[in-house]
Amino acid sequence: MENRIWVLLLLPLVISVYLLLSYNTEYYVNYNKVNLGLWKSHKFNTSYFGSISVFIVLSNAIGLNALFNINEFFEKNIYVIALLYILLMSFYNSFYSLNGLLISHSLMILMLYQFFKLKQNEDGRSRVFNASLFAGIATTFYPPLVISFPLLVVIILIIRPFYIREMVVCFFGFITPFIFLAVYLWCYNYAIFEISADYKLNYQLQTDYLLVISIFSILFILSFLGLSTRLLKSSIRFKKQIQIVFVFVVLALMLGFLDLFTNKQIESFSLLLIPLSMIFSYSLYHKYYGIISTIFIYLIMLYSVLKFFIFSPQYSM
C-alpha cells in the first residue's frame, strides 16, 4: 500500500464515504441517545453526536499513527496505520454513533503512549500514574474494562522491576476517576443501582459478524507472520513494546468474547483494532507476505463498501 503522508489527508474523505453509505442504506442505526457507561446515557441530536464520533474516530486514527511513529516501531515513518484503523472501524456501530466505548479507544491510546515512555532505569511513577489514570477514565466510560487493571500491573513489570510504590501509584491512578464519578452521581442524585444495567451498548448483532471475526482472525495471523521475522533481529526495547501490544491484544480478545457470549454483540472486539492496526503494518511491508497482505486489505476495502448493499434492509430481498 502507498506510504505517503498525504494518505492522512484522504482520511476525512474515506470517513465521509462510509457515513454517506450508512445514511443512505440505514445499515447502521443512529440512536437518539449516547451511552457514556457509568456517566449515564444522554439524549442529543443524532447528527450532533454523529459528527462528534467522526471527529473522535479521525483523532484516534491520527493519534494511533503518531504513537507508532514516535516510538519508532518501524525503521521509517509510515502512514498506513491511520487508514487501517478507519477501514476496520467501519465495521462497527461505534464508527457511526458516539458511545463510551469509542471514547475509551482514545483513552487507551493515551495509556499506551505513557507506557511506551516508561524506561527501566528512570523514575516511572508519573508515567505509571498517568497511564493508570487514562485506563481508569476509560473504564468509567466502558465498565467491562475494569478487568484491565491486573494487566496494567503486567505491563509495568514487562518494562520495570517490581516497586511497591509504583504499584500503589498505579492503584490510586486507576481509582481516581471513580472518585470524581461518585461526586458526579451524588451531585445529580443518581443512585449506583440506576447505572448498573445502563452501560450495555445493546447494539443488534450484525448479520455479517462471523465474517468480520474471520477477517480479523486472518489479519492477526498475517500480522504475527510478518512480525515474527522482525522480532528475530530487534532490540530489547522493541521486544518489550511488542509484549505490551500483545497484552493489549489479550485484553481486547477477553472483552470481545465476553461481549459476544453475554450481550450477543461484537462491539468490544473494536478495541482489538488498536494493536492490530499497528502490528499488521509489519505484514504489509514484509518481503514475502506483503503482496498477500496488500491484496487482502484491498478485498476488505471492497467488502466494507459492498456490505452496505448486500445486508442493508433497503436492498435485501
C-alpha positions as CSV (number, residue, x, y, z in Angstrom):
1,M,0.0,0.0,0.0
2,E,1.0,3.6,-0.6
3,N,3.2,5.0,2.2
4,R,2.9,8.8,1.8
5,I,2.0,11.5,4.4
6,W,-0.8,12.7,2.0
7,V,-2.6,9.5,2.9
8,L,-3.7,11.3,6.1
9,L,-5.3,14.0,4.0
10,L,-7.6,11.3,2.5
11,L,-8.9,10.1,5.8
12,P,-11.8,12.7,6.1
13,L,-12.9,11.7,2.5
14,V,-12.8,8.0,3.4
15,I,-14.9,8.6,6.6
16,S,-17.4,10.7,4.6
17,V,-17.9,7.9,2.1
18,Y,-18.7,5.4,4.9
19,L,-21.1,7.9,6.6
20,L,-22.9,8.6,3.3
21,L,-23.3,4.9,2.6
22,S,-24.6,4.2,6.1
23,Y,-27.0,7.1,6.0
24,N,-28.5,6.1,2.6
25,T,-28.7,2.4,3.3
26,E,-29.6,2.5,7.0
27,Y,-27.2,-0.4,7.6
28,Y,-26.1,1.0,10.9
29,V,-28.8,2.5,13.2
30,N,-28.3,6.0,14.6
31,Y,-29.5,6.3,18.1
32,N,-31.0,9.4,19.7
33,K,-29.0,9.0,22.9
34,V,-25.4,8.4,23.6
35,N,-24.4,5.7,26.2
36,L,-21.5,7.0,28.3
37,G,-21.1,4.0,30.5
38,L,-21.2,4.9,34.2
39,W,-21.7,8.6,33.3
40,K,-25.2,7.6,32.2
41,S,-26.9,7.9,28.8
42,H,-27.7,11.3,27.5
43,K,-30.0,12.4,24.7
44,F,-28.6,14.5,21.9
45,N,-29.4,15.4,18.3
46,T,-28.4,12.4,16.2
47,S,-26.4,14.4,13.7
48,Y,-24.7,16.3,16.6
49,F,-23.1,13.3,18.3
50,G,-22.7,11.5,15.0
51,S,-20.4,14.3,14.0
52,I,-18.6,14.0,17.3
53,S,-18.0,10.3,16.7
54,V,-16.5,11.0,13.3
55,F,-14.1,13.5,14.9
56,I,-13.1,11.1,17.6
57,V,-12.5,8.3,15.1
58,L,-10.3,10.6,13.0
59,S,-8.4,11.7,16.1
60,N,-7.9,8.1,17.2
61,A,-6.6,7.2,13.8
62,I,-4.1,10.0,13.6
63,G,-3.1,9.6,17.3
64,L,-2.5,5.9,16.8
65,N,-0.4,6.5,13.7
66,A,1.6,9.1,15.7
67,L,2.0,6.7,18.6
68,F,3.5,4.1,16.2
69,N,6.0,6.6,14.5
70,I,7.0,8.4,17.7
71,N,8.0,5.2,19.4
72,E,9.9,4.0,16.3
73,F,8.1,0.7,15.8
74,F,9.4,0.8,12.2
75,E,12.7,1.9,10.7
76,K,10.9,4.7,8.9
77,N,7.7,6.7,9.4
78,I,4.6,5.0,7.9
79,Y,1.2,6.5,7.5
80,V,-1.0,3.4,6.7
81,I,-1.8,2.8,10.4
82,A,-4.5,5.5,10.5
83,L,-6.1,4.3,7.3
84,L,-6.2,0.7,8.6
85,Y,-7.9,1.8,11.8
86,I,-10.6,3.7,10.0
87,L,-11.1,0.9,7.5
88,L,-11.6,-1.7,10.2
89,M,-13.6,0.6,12.5
90,S,-16.1,1.0,9.6
91,F,-17.4,-2.5,10.6
92,Y,-18.6,-1.3,14.0
93,N,-21.6,0.8,15.1
94,S,-19.2,2.9,17.2
95,F,-17.9,4.4,14.0
96,Y,-21.2,5.9,13.2
97,S,-22.6,6.9,16.6
98,L,-20.9,8.2,19.7
99,N,-20.7,5.9,22.8
100,G,-18.5,5.3,25.8
101,L,-16.5,2.5,24.0
102,L,-15.3,4.9,21.3
103,I,-14.2,7.4,23.9
104,S,-12.3,4.6,25.7
105,H,-10.4,4.0,22.4
106,S,-8.9,7.5,22.7
107,L,-8.0,7.0,26.4
108,M,-6.4,3.6,25.8
109,I,-4.2,5.0,23.1
110,L,-3.1,7.7,25.6
111,M,-2.5,5.0,28.1
112,L,-0.2,3.1,25.7
113,Y,1.7,6.3,25.0
114,Q,2.5,6.7,28.7
115,F,3.6,3.1,29.0
116,F,5.8,3.3,25.9
117,K,7.6,6.2,27.5
118,L,8.5,4.2,30.6
119,K,12.2,3.5,31.0
120,Q,13.8,0.8,33.1
121,N,16.4,3.0,34.8
122,E,14.3,6.2,35.4
123,D,11.7,7.0,38.0
124,G,8.4,5.8,36.4
125,R,5.8,6.9,38.9
126,S,4.5,9.8,36.9
127,R,4.2,7.7,33.8
128,V,2.5,4.8,35.7
129,F,0.1,7.2,37.4
130,N,-0.9,8.8,34.0
131,A,-1.3,5.5,32.3
132,S,-3.4,4.0,35.0
133,L,-5.4,7.3,35.2
134,F,-6.3,7.0,31.5
135,A,-7.2,3.4,31.9
136,G,-9.4,4.3,34.9
137,I,-11.2,7.0,33.0
138,A,-11.7,4.6,30.0
139,T,-13.3,2.1,32.5
140,T,-15.8,4.7,33.6
141,F,-16.9,5.1,30.0
142,Y,-16.8,1.4,29.3
143,P,-17.1,-0.6,32.6
144,P,-16.0,-4.0,31.3
145,L,-12.5,-2.5,31.0
146,V,-12.3,-3.0,34.8
147,I,-10.6,-6.3,34.0
148,S,-7.7,-4.3,32.6
149,F,-6.3,-3.4,36.0
150,P,-4.4,-6.6,36.6
151,L,-3.0,-6.3,33.0
152,L,-1.7,-2.8,33.9
153,V,0.5,-4.4,36.5
154,V,1.7,-7.0,34.0
155,I,2.6,-4.2,31.6
156,I,4.6,-2.3,34.2
157,L,6.5,-5.4,35.1
158,I,7.4,-6.0,31.5
159,I,9.3,-2.7,31.5
160,R,10.5,-2.2,35.0
161,P,11.4,-4.2,38.2
162,F,8.8,-4.6,40.9
163,Y,8.5,-1.5,43.0
164,I,5.8,-1.4,45.6
165,R,5.5,2.4,45.3
166,E,4.7,2.2,41.6
167,M,2.1,-0.5,42.3
168,V,0.4,1.8,44.8
169,V,0.6,4.7,42.4
170,C,-1.0,2.5,39.7
171,F,-3.9,1.6,42.0
172,F,-4.6,5.2,43.0
173,G,-4.3,6.4,39.4
174,F,-6.9,3.8,38.4
175,I,-9.4,4.6,41.1
176,T,-9.1,8.4,40.9
177,P,-11.7,8.7,38.1
178,F,-14.2,6.7,40.2
179,I,-13.9,9.3,43.0
180,F,-14.9,12.0,40.5
181,L,-17.6,9.7,39.2
182,A,-19.0,9.3,42.7
183,V,-19.1,13.1,43.2
184,Y,-20.9,13.5,39.9
185,L,-23.5,10.9,40.8
186,W,-24.0,12.5,44.2
187,C,-24.4,15.9,42.7
188,Y,-27.1,14.7,40.2
189,N,-28.7,12.4,42.7
190,Y,-28.1,9.3,40.7
191,A,-28.1,6.0,42.7
192,I,-25.5,3.4,41.9
193,F,-28.0,0.8,41.1
194,E,-29.5,3.0,38.5
195,I,-26.4,2.7,36.4
196,S,-25.7,-0.9,36.9
197,A,-27.5,-2.0,33.8
198,D,-27.0,1.2,31.8
199,Y,-23.5,0.6,30.5
200,K,-24.5,-2.0,27.9
201,L,-24.4,-0.7,24.3
202,N,-27.3,-3.0,23.2
203,Y,-26.4,-3.0,19.5
204,Q,-28.1,-5.7,17.4
205,L,-25.7,-8.5,16.5
206,Q,-24.5,-7.7,12.9
207,T,-25.6,-10.0,10.1
208,D,-22.0,-10.5,9.0
209,Y,-20.5,-10.8,12.5
210,L,-18.9,-14.2,11.7
211,L,-17.3,-12.8,8.5
212,V,-16.0,-9.8,10.5
213,I,-14.5,-12.1,13.1
214,S,-12.9,-14.3,10.4
215,I,-11.4,-11.2,8.7
216,F,-9.8,-10.1,12.0
217,S,-8.5,-13.7,12.5
218,I,-6.8,-13.7,9.2
219,L,-5.4,-10.2,9.8
220,F,-4.0,-11.4,13.1
221,I,-2.3,-14.4,11.5
222,L,-0.7,-12.4,8.8
223,S,0.4,-9.8,11.4
224,F,2.0,-12.5,13.5
225,L,3.8,-13.9,10.5
226,G,5.1,-10.5,9.4
227,L,6.1,-9.5,12.9
228,S,7.9,-12.8,13.8
229,T,10.7,-12.1,11.3
230,R,11.2,-8.6,12.7
231,L,11.5,-9.9,16.3
232,L,14.4,-12.1,15.4
233,K,16.7,-9.1,14.9
234,S,15.1,-6.5,17.1
235,S,16.3,-4.6,20.2
236,I,15.2,-5.4,23.7
237,R,13.2,-2.2,23.9
238,F,11.3,-3.1,20.8
239,K,10.5,-6.6,22.1
240,K,9.2,-5.1,25.3
241,Q,7.0,-2.7,23.3
242,I,5.6,-5.7,21.4
243,Q,4.9,-7.6,24.6
244,I,2.8,-4.6,25.8
245,V,0.9,-4.7,22.5
246,F,0.2,-8.4,22.9
247,V,-1.0,-7.8,26.5
248,F,-3.5,-5.3,24.9
249,V,-4.5,-8.0,22.4
250,V,-5.3,-10.4,25.2
251,L,-7.4,-7.7,26.9
252,A,-9.3,-7.0,23.7
253,L,-10.0,-10.7,23.0
254,M,-11.2,-11.3,26.5
255,L,-13.6,-8.3,26.3
256,G,-14.7,-9.3,22.8
257,F,-15.6,-12.8,23.5
258,L,-17.3,-11.8,26.8
259,D,-19.3,-9.3,24.9
260,L,-20.2,-11.8,22.2
261,F,-21.4,-14.6,24.6
262,T,-23.1,-12.4,27.2
263,N,-24.6,-9.5,25.2
264,K,-24.7,-11.0,21.7
265,Q,-22.7,-8.2,20.1
266,I,-19.2,-7.7,18.8
267,E,-18.6,-4.1,19.7
268,S,-15.8,-4.8,22.2
269,F,-13.8,-6.5,19.5
270,S,-13.2,-3.0,18.2
271,L,-10.6,-2.5,20.9
272,L,-8.6,-5.1,19.0
273,L,-8.1,-2.6,16.2
274,I,-5.7,-0.5,18.3
275,P,-2.9,-3.2,18.4
276,L,-4.0,-4.9,15.2
277,S,-3.6,-1.7,13.1
278,M,0.0,-1.4,14.4
279,I,1.2,-4.9,14.1
280,F,-0.4,-5.6,10.7
281,S,1.8,-3.0,9.2
282,Y,4.7,-5.5,9.5
283,S,2.9,-7.9,7.3
284,L,2.1,-5.2,4.7
285,Y,5.8,-4.3,4.3
286,H,7.1,-7.8,4.7
287,K,9.3,-9.2,1.9
288,Y,7.2,-12.3,1.5
289,Y,3.8,-11.6,2.9
290,G,3.5,-8.0,1.7
291,I,1.7,-8.9,-1.6
292,I,-0.8,-11.3,0.1
293,S,-1.5,-8.8,2.8
294,T,-2.0,-5.9,0.4
295,I,-4.4,-7.9,-1.7
296,F,-6.3,-8.9,1.4
297,I,-6.6,-5.3,2.5
298,Y,-8.0,-4.3,-0.9
299,L,-10.5,-7.1,-0.6
300,I,-11.6,-5.8,2.8
301,M,-11.9,-2.3,1.4
302,L,-14.2,-3.7,-1.4
303,Y,-16.3,-5.6,1.1
304,S,-16.5,-2.7,3.5
305,V,-18.4,-0.9,0.8
306,L,-20.4,-3.8,-0.7
307,K,-21.7,-4.9,2.7
308,F,-24.0,-1.8,2.8
309,F,-25.8,-3.1,-0.3
310,I,-25.6,-6.8,0.5
311,F,-27.0,-6.7,4.0
312,S,-28.9,-3.4,4.1
313,P,-32.6,-3.6,4.9
314,Q,-33.3,-1.4,1.9
315,Y,-31.5,-3.7,-0.6
316,S,-32.1,-7.2,0.9
317,M,-34.7,-9.3,-0.9
